[in-house]
Amino acid sequence: MTEEPEINTELAKSLGLLEEEYEKIIEYLGRIPTYTELGMYSVMWSEHCSYKNSILEIKKLPRSGGRLLVNAGEENAGLVDIGDNLAVAFKIESHNHPSAVEPYQGAATGVGGILRDIFTMGARPVAALNSLRFGELNKGDERTKYLFRNVVKGIGDYGNSFGVPTIAGEIYFEECYRDNPLVNAMAVGIVKQTEVARSVAKGKGNPVFIVGSSTGRDGIHGATFASEEISEESESKRPSVQVGDPFTEKLLLEATLELIKSGVVIGMQDMGAAGITCSTCEMSAKGNSGMEINLDLVPVRESNMSAYEIMLSESQERMLVVIEKGKEEIAKKIFEKWDLNCVQIGHITDDGRVKVYYKGKLEADVPAESLVLGGGAPVYVRDFREPSYIKTLREFDENSLQEPGNYNEVLLQLLSSPDIANKKWVYEQYDTQVRTNTVILPGGDASVIRLKGTNKALSVKTDCNASYVYLNPYKGGMIAVCEAARNVACTGAVPIAITNCLNFGNPYDPEIYWQFREALRGIGDACRILETPVTGGNVSFYNESPERAVYPTPVIGMLGLIENLSHITTSYFNNEGDSIAVIGNLSDKLTLGGSRYLKVIHNLLAGDAPDIDPYIEKKLIDCLLRLISSGKINSAHDVSDGGLAIALTESCIMNRRKQLGCKVELNINTRPDHHLFSEAQSRIIISYNPADEESIKETVRTYGLDFLLLGKTGGNKIIINETIDLNIEIASEAYYNAISHIMNNKV
């Protein structure tokens, strides 16, 4: 152990605290803090743990009601009622900064952490998802390839080894993410409502145990690292990146679920960000209790660790558990069976303070409430103003674009662009079918996993078009929610709740904070109308480098419920000779703002995000689900990135076992590129038996929506008017192999 530094304002600043925050700590304690105490406050009051710059805006979201069994933020993850005494625990979190400096372990431990959030509630994880952002992939940048390759490998290795299917996700490639990739991990679990565990510490005298792996120096100040910008010095912060062990995590899962079922657990919490500090303080504050712990008892794997290091370590696969007094041996025997640590390190008190002893010395004595979100952690109102670029980009004239001479070539360029191209290079590295419940595999609108022993299934999706949010944060936030809801509805699911991961730049920049406020306003308005409350999630600020900030990227994790397995619907055409139609809102102007067409073909990000009306979206989802439940829809596919032409092409080629062409006639009364590639919202392509057309039309009109007959399925070509005439095999080659060609240096 090294000698502790002098405690002063400069030291506090070096740990990420503001001068006024340091003064507030002194006020809370009535004295100068110890080094360990200062470290505890620095991590707990970091943005990553305290949400000090975001909580006032987050509280404006709809965070209760509907099927929610706990309000947002109350537990380790959101909890949603799906009937029959079952609940879904689900959550999404970021691991952006760790993945920027150590992509494999950064991504792997992001998966491990979110899985622990799920099973500490007593839920068995049944699915993992992700949302990823990297720099431009097709510019030959080897660093981007390195990050992409190793993030995907980290996600795959951890999930595959742990034994959870990674079934859905999204990936975008934009230059703004080059230095600061986004790695958001989501997990979904199932639990009986009578077996839910809470993250609370209560009951004076109840013993406190640390379970799982031993504690090392990895991950110290990881929460602080996540609350600062990426810079040239970030590479030196590899010690702030945790190291994961999925096989230990699998043992921890089984031991934890067995422990909960034994009935001896009062409360438990994952040791994620801020490690022992976070779990002791948050659990104590939530239970209006206190805790005394002795760090001499903590199993460590490195010699001469200080109290500061043990309290702030973010070593993986550890949890803090409060056991009912007198039943300690039950817990010990369960963890002994699974060959894991289960060591009592303290007990519950009733004075509201967390006291930390080490080597006979009181190293910390702090009011638990003073460290936590909603308690004594600081809360700030930040300045905000609309960025000047917004007005400039809105002045863009779409008619100034040169019209393409060959639309077949345009379609192929879009199909092979990394944003649109099929991501099989990624998801083929994931075990998508472990536990044999995956019904719809990655690659469609959303993925579906059945719940064994029931007639139910879950449809899950992550979604955010950050280009839209950059152009118009309010509309972009609404679109992220609406498109995610539309995606799960296309599989036959009722959207029931969301989790979110809010990735933005520096909140002290008024223009960044304006983006944040407006995006959350859009998310909240959409969620209220679609009746999909926010179960919780994660805020990730400081996603920028000295060169640039990332696009504002509020990722939505959508949960949908299918009550009848027979209602599961695919995105691709299934039958030769089916009719094809588009339903929804067909009256909005076909603009190209923020479209993949503008980016890929014209190298532009300009204009405004497409218009969106969540009330129309709600009608469209209700209408589609009614059609699906009637058995009259053979496929349903959302029109999104790339517009109608891409959606039609994907419907033809997504089922690689039985690809079907189509012949479509559009009433093109303006430039063809507007009709083909506009990403106007609230549109779904459906296919159906021609005999059901009048009944389908009647249902659509009942909801006040538009119906437009497009054509029929069949043949081996994608034909749209006289504009596009493309062989399926050529389209399929471009769509499925583009990313693997780039990653294998074949282009």
Sequence and secondary structure as in RCSB ss.txt:
>XXXX:A:sequence
MTEEPEINTELAKSLGLLEEEYEKIIEYLGRIPTYTELGMYSVMWSEHCSYKNSILEIKKLPRSGGRLLVNAGEE
NAGLVDIGDNLAVAFKIESHNHPSAVEPYQGAATGVGGILRDIFTMGARPVAALNSLRFGELNKGDERTKYLFRN
VVKGIGDYGNSFGVPTIAGEIYFEECYRDNPLVNAMAVGIVKQTEVARSVAKGKGNPVFIVGSSTGRDGIHGATF
ASEEISEESESKRPSVQVGDPFTEKLLLEATLELIKSGVVIGMQDMGAAGITCSTCEMSAKGNSGMEINLDLVPV
RESNMSAYEIMLSESQERMLVVIEKGKEEIAKKIFEKWDLNCVQIGHITDDGRVKVYYKGKLEADVPAESLVLGG
GAPVYVRDFREPSYIKTLREFDENSLQEPGNYNEVLLQLLSSPDIANKKWVYEQYDTQVRTNTVILPGGDASVIR
LKGTNKALSVKTDCNASYVYLNPYKGGMIAVCEAARNVACTGAVPIAITNCLNFGNPYDPEIYWQFREALRGIGD
ACRILETPVTGGNVSFYNESPERAVYPTPVIGMLGLIENLSHITTSYFNNEGDSIAVIGNLSDKLTLGGSRYLKV
IHNLLAGDAPDIDPYIEKKLIDCLLRLISSGKINSAHDVSDGGLAIALTESCIMNRRKQLGCKVELNINTRPDHH
LFSEAQSRIIISYNPADEESIKETVRTYGLDFLLLGKTGGNKIIINETIDLNIEIASEAYYNAISHIMNNKV
>XXXX:A:secstr
       SHHHHHHTT  HHHHHHHHHHHTS   HHHHHHHHHHTSHHHH TTTHHHHTTS  S TTBSS TTSS
SSEEEEEETTEEEEEEEEE HHHHHHSHHHHHHHHHHHHHHHHHTTT EEEEEEEEEEES GGG  HHHHHHHHH
HHHHHHHHHHHHT  EEEEEEEE GGGSSS EEEEEEEEEEEGGG       STT EEEEEES B STTTTHHHH
TTS   GGGGGGGGGS    HHHHHHHHHHHHHHHHHT EEEEEE  TTHHHHHHHHHHHHTT EEEEEGGGS B
SSTT  HHHHHH   SSEEEEEE TT HHHHHHHHHHTT EEEEEEEEESSSEEEEEETTEEEEEEEHHHHSTTT
TS          HHHHHHHT  GGGS   S HHHHHHHHHTSTTTS  HHHHTTS S GGG EEE TTSSSEEEE
 TTSS EEEEEEE  HHHHHH HHHHHHHHHHHHHHHHHHTT EEEEEEEEEE S TTSHHHHHHHHHHHHHHHH
HHHHHT  EEEEEEE   B SS B   EEEEEEEEEES GGG   SS  STT EEEEEE   S    TT HHHHH
HH    S      HHHHHHHHHHHHHHHHTT  SEEEE  TTHHHHHHHHHHHS TTS   EEE     S HHHH
HH   SSEEEEEE GGGHHHHHHHHHHTT EEEEEEEE SSEEEETTTEEEEHHHHHHHHHHHHHHHHTT  
